[in-house]
Amino acid sequence: MKTVRVDLGKRSYDILIGAGLLDQFHQLLEQYKTGKRIVLISNPTVSRLFGKSLLQRLSENGYQVTEIFIPDGEAHKSLETVEEIYTALITQRADRSSTLVAMGGGVTGDIVGFVAATFLRGVPYVQIPTTLLSQVDSSVGGKTGVNHRLGKNMIGAFYQPRLVCIDTNTLASLPPREFQSGLYEVVKYGLICDSEFFEFFESHLEEIQTREPNVLEKLISRCCEIKAEITSSDEKEQGLRRILNFGHTFGHALEGATNFRGLIHGEAIAWGMLAETRLSFMKGYLDESNSQRISRCIRRIGELPPVDLVPTPGILEAMQCDKKRQDDQIVFVLLEDIGKTRVTAGIEDDVLIQAWEEIART
C-alpha cells in the first residue's frame, strides 16, 4: 500500500493506494477515527459491484451503516440530487457524528463532498473513488460541487475529506471507455509539470492499457503525489493550482455546449487539451514538434467521439460562464513545453475559433 499525504495543517489527510483496500476498509476507518455511524452514498451499479460486501463487513465489525442511492451521470450533478440526499440524511437521523462515504466516480464524489460541506454546516466524509479519473483527479484536493444549467461546477465549496481510499482492484470492472477517459487526466499531469512522467506514459501506454496492477499503482500514485503537492501549496486555486485546469476551459465549454451528452468528462478534457495545445502553438508558446508529439500521444490513448458538428458559437458562449474567468476575461492554461505551463487571458475570439476548428476536423 502506498500512502500520499495532503499537507493542509489541521485539514491534512492521507490518500491510500493499493490492491484490496476495500477488504480492510473497516480497519482503516478505525485507524482514522471516523466514528461508528457510516452513510454510504453510491449509485446502484457501484453498490452492486462493491457496496453490498463493504456494508456487510462494516456491519459485522460494529458499524451502524445506511445506504443512499443517487443516479449516475453528469446530468444529475445538480442541486436537485443534493436535496434528495439531504432529505434521506434527515430521514435517517444522520448527525455530526455520521461519516459520509462517497463510493463511485467523480460525479458521486463531487456531490457527496458538497453535501458533507453543507449538511449541518459540515460533517466528515471519506472518498472511495472507483474510476481511474476520480482516483487520479476529482477525489483529491477538496473541490466539491454541482452544476448549474448555465455552467459546470458553478455551485460548490472547498472541503477536504477525512481520507481517500483508492483500491486499484475496482478498475478491473471499469468499462474500456471509462478507463480510457481516466487516462486523459493521467497524461495531463505529465504535460503540466512532469516531463519524465509524460515520457513514461508515452513509452508504456500499451502496458498501461492492459491494467497491469503494479503499473497502475505507480501511475495513480504519481498523479496523486503531483496533485497533493499542488493542493498543499494552493488549496483554493489562487495561483499554482490553476495549472490543473489545462484542457478544462475548452473541455468544460464543450460539455456545456453539448448539454453533457455524447461525451464523458475525460473525453471532453481530451478535446480541450488538443485545442489548448494547438492554441499554445498558435500563440508562439509551444514549438511545432512538441505540439505534434502531444497531440499524437493524446490521440493514441483511444478514439475520441467526433465533435465536428458541435457549433463553435455554442462553445464560445459556454466559455462566457466559465468559473475561472477573471476581470471578465477567459483564462487559459497553455503550454510552453512538456512539463511547463503559462496562464494567459484575453485571447481573441477569432484565434479561439481557429484553434478549435482545426483540431475538431481531424
C-alpha positions in Angstrom: 0.0 0.0 0.0 1.2 3.5 -0.9 0.4 6.5 1.3 0.4 10.0 -0.1 -0.1 12.9 2.4 -2.0 16.1 1.5 -0.5 18.6 3.9 -3.0 21.2 4.9 -2.4 21.7 8.6 -5.5 20.7 10.6 -7.2 19.7 7.4 -4.4 17.3 6.3 -5.4 13.8 5.2 -3.9 10.6 3.6 -4.5 9.1 0.2 -4.2 5.3 0.5 -3.4 3.4 -2.8 -3.3 -0.3 -3.2 -5.0 -3.5 -4.3 -7.6 -5.0 -1.9 -8.0 -2.0 0.3 -11.8 -2.3 0.4 -11.3 -5.6 2.3 -9.5 -3.6 5.0 -11.8 -0.6 5.0 -13.4 -1.2 8.4 -9.9 -1.3 9.9 -8.9 1.9 8.1 -12.0 3.7 9.4 -11.0 2.6 12.9 -7.4 3.8 12.4 -8.5 7.2 11.1 -11.2 7.5 13.9 -14.2 8.3 11.7 -16.8 7.1 14.2 -19.2 4.2 14.0 -22.1 5.8 12.0 -21.5 5.4 8.3 -23.7 6.6 5.4 -22.6 5.0 2.1 -23.6 7.0 -0.9 -23.3 5.5 -4.4 -25.2 4.6 -7.5 -26.9 1.2 -7.9 -24.2 -0.2 -10.2 -21.3 0.6 -7.9 -23.3 -0.6 -4.9 -23.9 -4.0 -6.6 -20.2 -4.3 -7.5 -18.6 -3.1 -4.3 -21.1 -1.6 -1.9 -23.0 -4.6 -0.6 -20.0 -6.5 0.5 -18.5 -3.4 2.1 -21.6 -2.7 4.1 -21.7 -6.3 5.3 -18.1 -6.1 6.5 -18.8 -2.8 8.3 -21.9 -4.2 10.0 -20.1 -7.3 11.1 -17.4 -5.1 12.7 -19.8 -3.0 14.8 -20.6 -0.1 12.4 -24.1 1.4 12.1 -24.5 1.6 8.3 -27.1 3.0 6.0 -27.1 3.5 2.2 -28.3 6.2 -0.1 -28.5 5.7 -3.9 -28.1 8.6 -6.4 -28.4 8.5 -10.2 -25.3 8.3 -12.2 -24.1 10.8 -14.8 -23.2 14.5 -15.2 -26.8 15.4 -15.9 -27.7 14.5 -12.3 -24.9 16.6 -10.7 -27.4 19.1 -9.5 -29.0 20.8 -6.6 -31.9 18.5 -7.0 -29.8 15.5 -6.3 -28.2 17.3 -3.3 -31.7 18.0 -1.9 -32.6 14.3 -2.3 -29.5 13.4 -0.2 -30.3 16.0 2.4 -33.8 14.5 2.7 -32.5 11.0 3.1 -30.0 12.1 5.7 -32.6 13.9 7.7 -35.0 10.9 7.5 -32.2 8.6 8.7 -31.4 11.0 11.6 -27.8 11.5 10.5 -25.9 13.9 12.7 -22.4 15.4 13.0 -21.0 12.1 14.3 -22.0 10.5 11.0 -19.4 10.0 8.3 -20.5 10.1 4.7 -18.7 7.7 2.3 -18.7 8.6 -1.4 -18.2 5.4 -3.5 -18.1 5.8 -7.2 -16.8 8.2 -9.9 -16.1 11.9 -10.0 -19.8 12.9 -10.1 -20.6 11.0 -6.9 -17.5 12.3 -5.1 -18.2 15.9 -6.1 -21.9 15.7 -5.0 -21.2 13.9 -1.7 -18.4 16.3 -0.9 -20.7 19.2 -1.3 -23.3 17.6 0.8 -20.7 16.9 3.5 -19.6 20.6 3.4 -23.1 21.9 3.8 -25.2 19.4 5.8 -25.4 20.5 9.4 -22.7 23.1 8.4 -20.2 20.3 7.8 -19.8 16.6 8.5 -16.8 14.3 7.8 -16.6 12.3 4.6 -14.4 9.7 3.0 -13.7 9.2 -0.7 -13.7 5.7 -2.3 -13.1 6.6 -6.0 -13.8 3.6 -8.2 -13.0 5.1 -11.7 -9.5 5.9 -12.9 -10.5 9.5 -13.5 -11.8 10.0 -10.0 -8.8 8.2 -8.5 -6.2 10.5 -10.1 -8.2 13.7 -10.0 -11.5 14.6 -8.5 -11.2 12.6 -5.2 -8.1 14.6 -4.3 -8.0 18.3 -3.4 -11.3 19.0 -1.7 -13.1 20.6 -4.7 -16.8 19.8 -4.3 -19.8 21.0 -6.1 -22.6 20.7 -8.6 -23.5 22.1 -12.0 -26.0 24.9 -12.8 -27.9 25.0 -16.1 -25.7 27.9 -17.1 -22.4 26.4 -16.3 -20.4 23.5 -14.9 -19.3 23.4 -11.2 -20.8 26.9 -10.6 -22.0 25.9 -7.1 -19.6 24.4 -4.7 -17.1 24.6 -1.8 -13.5 23.7 -0.9 -14.0 20.9 1.7 -11.4 18.3 2.4 -12.2 14.6 3.0 -11.0 12.8 6.1 -9.4 10.0 4.0 -9.2 8.9 0.3 -9.1 5.1 -0.2 -8.1 4.0 -3.7 -8.5 0.3 -4.3 -6.9 -0.4 -7.6 -8.9 -3.7 -7.9 -12.0 -1.6 -8.7 -10.5 -0.8 -12.1 -10.8 -4.4 -13.3 -14.5 -3.9 -13.8 -14.3 -0.5 -15.4 -15.6 -0.3 -19.0 -12.9 0.4 -21.6 -14.3 3.8 -22.4 -14.3 4.9 -18.8 -10.7 3.6 -18.3 -9.6 5.5 -21.4 -11.4 8.6 -20.1 -9.2 8.5 -17.0 -6.0 8.1 -19.0 -6.6 11.6 -20.5 -6.4 13.1 -17.0 -3.4 11.0 -16.2 -1.4 12.3 -19.2 -2.4 15.8 -18.2 -0.1 15.6 -15.1 2.9 15.0 -17.2 2.1 17.8 -19.6 1.6 20.4 -16.9 4.6 19.7 -14.6 6.5 16.4 -15.1 8.1 15.7 -18.4 9.6 12.5 -17.2 6.2 11.2 -16.2 4.9 12.2 -19.7 7.8 10.2 -21.2 7.0 7.2 -19.0 3.3 7.4 -20.0 4.1 7.8 -23.7 6.5 4.8 -23.8 4.4 2.5 -21.6 0.9 3.3 -22.9 0.2 -0.2 -24.3 1.3 -1.8 -20.9 -0.8 0.7 -19.0 -3.9 -0.2 -21.2 -3.6 -3.8 -20.1 -4.3 -2.6 -16.5 -1.3 -4.4 -15.0 -1.7 -3.8 -11.2 1.8 -2.7 -10.4 1.9 -0.2 -13.3 -1.5 1.2 -12.3 -0.4 1.7 -8.7 2.7 3.5 -9.9 0.7 5.6 -12.3 -2.0 6.5 -9.8 0.5 7.2 -7.0 2.4 9.7 -9.1 -0.7 11.5 -10.2 -1.8 11.8 -6.5 1.6 12.9 -5.5 1.6 15.7 -8.0 -1.9 16.8 -7.1 -1.2 16.6 -3.4 1.9 18.8 -3.8 -0.1 21.4 -5.8 -3.1 21.3 -3.5 -0.9 21.6 -0.3 0.7 24.8 -1.6 -2.5 26.3 -3.1 -5.7 24.8 -1.6 -8.2 27.3 -3.0 -6.7 27.9 -6.5 -5.3 31.3 -6.1 -2.1 30.5 -8.0 -0.3 27.3 -8.8 -3.4 25.1 -8.6 -4.7 26.8 -11.7 -2.3 24.7 -13.9 -4.5 21.7 -13.2 -7.1 23.3 -15.4 -5.1 22.6 -18.6 -7.7 21.4 -21.2 -10.6 22.4 -18.9 -11.5 25.8 -20.4 -12.3 24.3 -23.8 -13.3 21.0 -22.2 -15.9 22.4 -19.9 -17.3 24.6 -22.6 -17.6 21.6 -24.9 -19.6 19.8 -22.1 -21.8 22.8 -21.7 -22.4 23.2 -25.5 -23.5 19.6 -25.8 -25.6 19.6 -22.6 -23.3 16.9 -21.2 -24.5 14.4 -23.8 -22.4 12.3 -26.1 -19.1 12.8 -24.2 -17.9 11.7 -20.8 -15.7 14.1 -18.8 -12.3 12.7 -19.7 -13.2 12.8 -23.4 -14.2 16.4 -23.2 -10.9 17.2 -21.4 -9.0 15.3 -24.1 -10.6 17.6 -26.8 -9.8 20.5 -24.6 -6.2 19.6 -24.3 -5.9 19.1 -28.0 -7.4 22.6 -28.6 -5.3 24.3 -25.9 -2.2 22.5 -27.2 -3.0 23.9 -30.7 -3.6 27.3 -29.1 -0.3 27.2 -27.4 1.4 26.6 -30.7 -0.6 29.4 -32.5 0.4 31.9 -29.8 4.0 31.0 -30.2 4.5 29.5 -26.8 5.0 25.9 -27.8 7.1 24.6 -30.7 5.6 22.6 -33.5 7.5 19.4 -32.7 6.2 19.2 -29.2 2.7 20.3 -30.3 2.5 17.4 -32.7 4.0 15.0 -30.2 1.5 15.9 -27.5 -1.4 15.6 -29.9 -0.2 12.2 -31.1 0.0 10.9 -27.6 -3.4 12.1 -26.6 -5.0 10.5 -29.8 -3.1 7.2 -29.2 -5.0 6.7 -25.9 -8.1 5.9 -27.9 -10.6 7.1 -30.5 -12.5 10.2 -29.4 -16.2 10.8 -30.2 -16.4 13.3 -33.1 -17.1 16.9 -32.3 -17.0 18.5 -35.7 -20.8 19.0 -35.7 -20.8 20.9 -32.3 -21.4 24.6 -33.3 -18.4 26.7 -32.5 -20.5 29.7 -31.3 -22.0 27.4 -28.7 -18.6 26.6 -27.3 -17.6 30.3 -27.1 -20.9 31.1 -25.5 -20.4 28.4 -22.8 -16.9 29.8 -22.1 -18.6 33.1 -21.0 -19.9 31.2 -17.9 -16.5 29.6 -17.1 -15.9 29.8 -13.4 -12.2 30.6 -14.0 -13.0 33.9 -15.6 -11.1 36.9 -14.2 -11.8 40.6 -14.8 -14.4 39.5 -17.5 -11.7 37.6 -19.4 -11.5 33.9 -20.2 -8.4 32.3 -18.6 -6.4 29.5 -20.3 -3.6 27.3 -19.1 -1.3 26.9 -22.1 1.9 25.0 -22.6 5.4 26.4 -23.2 7.0 23.0 -23.2 6.2 19.5 -22.0 6.0 19.9 -18.2 5.9 23.7 -18.3 2.7 25.9 -18.4 1.7 29.6 -18.6 -1.6 31.1 -17.6 -3.0 33.7 -20.1 -6.2 35.5 -20.7 -7.8 37.9 -23.2 -7.2 35.7 -26.3 -9.2 36.9 -29.3 -12.3 35.0 -30.3 -11.1 34.5 -33.9 -8.0 32.8 -32.6 -10.0 30.5 -30.3 -12.3 29.7 -33.2 -9.4 28.8 -35.5 -7.7 26.6 -32.8 -11.0 24.7 -32.2 -12.0 24.2 -35.8 -8.5 23.0 -36.8 -8.5 20.2 -34.2 -12.2 19.4 -34.4 -12.0 18.5 -38.1 -9.1 16.0 -37.6 
